[in-house]
Amino acid sequence: MRITLPNGKWRKRLKIKALPPFAELHKVRAGNYKIFILILVGGVALIVWYLKSFYAERANREKKAEEHRIKHGGECILEWSGNLASGAPDAEFGKLVVEVPKKRGDGAARFYEKGLVLEKKRLPYSEIKDVLLVAATPGPKFTLKQAARDMGVLWIYPKKGATIGLREMNYQFDNAIMEKIKQGLGF
């Protein structure tokens, strides 16, 4: 491959003197490839470490949930030590344990003894593979960015279907109640 340089006034305007010899380019590259390989290997090691710790924590939560099921004779039940919510029991899921009302309008997330009813979605606890809680940060939120950053969410991951998120933006979110729900499900 041959590179040609412009001649005459264009060469002067572009201030192109000459290309360095290819032997010198090779020397420059020879010193930098070691640093590049070191950064690449370090990045791969960091990713592997992160994924190992993530899957180890998930396995620990699954183990706790399985112990919770065995404790109740193989059934997935929401353990609750506080006061029960007042409301009619569900034919499929049993008595109403906790009700988290929406901030605006009618509707609520209803946690029954054996399942969750969220608007039109009905999810038995046996179909949940994981529950994660991102606790809300208390205090005033002056900007939209602060509100989004400090918003609490209870993530419910079903075995099949889309992830369900109970967000502080939509529901009357209380960190203590959400933590009790998560612990009561065995996660």
Residue, then its C-alpha position, 0 to 999 in steps of 0.5 A: m500500500r502506497i500513501t501519496l502526499p499532496n504536492g505544492k501549495w496544498r502540502k504547505r497549507l496542510k503542513i504535512k512534512a513527511l510520513p515517519p518511516f514504517a520501522e519507527l511506527h512498529k517501535v511505537r506500537a511494540g511498546n503500547y501493545k503490552i499496556f493494551i493487553l494488560i488493560l484488556v485482561g484486567g477488564v475481562a477479570l473484572i467482568v468475570w468477578y462481577l458476574k461470579s458475585f452476582y450469581a453467587e448472591r442470586a443462588n443464596r437468595e434462591k436457597k433461602a426461598e427454597e428453605h422458606r418453601i420447605k418450612h411451609g410444607g412445599e407451599c409458597i406463603l407470605e409470612w407476616s408478623g404485623n397487622l393484617a390488612s382489612g379486605a375480602p379474601d381471595a378465592e385462589f390466594g386466601k386471606l389479604v395480608v398487605e395492601v399497598p394503595k396507589k398514590r393517584g386513583d383507585g387500585a392497589a397492589r394486594f399481597y395475599e397469603k399465597g399470591l399477588v394481585l396487581e391490577k389485572k395481573r395475578l401471580p402466585y408466589s410459587e411462580i416468583k423466581d426472585v424479589l429485589l428491593v431498592a430502598a427509597t432515599p428519604g428527603p426532599k427531591f427538588t429535581l426530576k433527576q433526584a426523584a428518579r435516582d432516589m426512588g424506591v422499587l420492589w422488583i418481582y421477577p416471575k419465572k415466565g413473563a415480564t418483570i413487575g416493579l412496584r415503584e415509589m412514583n406510583y404506589q405509597f412506598d414504605n421501605a419497612i413494609m417492602e422489606k417485610i414483604k421481601q423477607g416474608l417471601g423468603f428472599 
